[in-house]
Amino acid sequence: MPLKGLSNVKQAIDKVVESANDDVKGIYLAGLKNIIEGTPARKGVARNNWFLSEGSPTGAFKASPSVGGSASLNSVLRNMPQSVLGKTLYFTNNTPYINVLEYGGYPNPVKYGSYFEGRFQKLSSGGYSKQAPGGFARKSIKLMQAKIRTL
């Protein structure tokens, strides 16, 4: 004998799952955008080399700079799955110096700085880029985790 109202219960469960998926996906989109925008950018090579993939990390690299990070933003929008719950997503950056941007490692103290625009400029302080002292990705990820925990 079929249960009365079972279809209503199934619809309610589906709505809860759909709502949770939309909430988590929104947190992902906002957080990944913050990581892209927080990536230090003189020319924008590192900022333009974030890639979102599902199942395995990508080894892709774009030599084209973009201070706005347009290729990275497009990668997130293009590759974000409709359903994110239960999936493994990778957000990777294969720029050779991305670890230094995130974890520091610039000379401390700075002796001369970087030479561009016809002169030496000190773009780091305390071993970190002045644009992201103390990193940028870990901070965004912690905010994303906190928001997900409140759901």
Helices and strands as residue ranges (DSSP letters): H 6-38, E 50-54, H 70-79, E 89-93, H 98-103, E 114-116, E 119-121, E 124-125, E 128-129, H 137-149
